[in-house]
Amino acid sequence: MITLYGIKNCDTVKKAQKWLGKNHREYRFHDLRINGIKTETIALWIDQLGWDRVLNKRSTSWRNLNDAVQQAVNADNVTSLLQENPTLIKRPVLDVNGIISVGFNIDTYQRIFN
């Protein structure tokens, strides 16, 4: 099963969706803003990739956090921060049978599916 996590108006998510469609890959889209995300799912992503790859420090949402919150983020509290603010998750997150990839890169997607 393939699940693509993201936000429908994100350009990078749109690129990933286009690539998946063009390459005839059926997937389920999970809108983080509309559907939210379970703490357990975020913990799985962090276990596989590390929290620094899942947290998008280049996002507008990150820049809008106050400095004290930004400075306090660590491995112990990042899961709850991401669960409360799913737009802080780097997008898209691709889950292919439990193998997690963050961001969109054509070479990475080709490697995953070949």
Helices and strands as residue ranges (DSSP letters): E 2-6, H 11-22, E 28-31, H 32-35, H 39-49, H 51-54, H 60-64, H 67-72, H 78-84, G 86-88, E 93-96, E 99-102, H 106-113
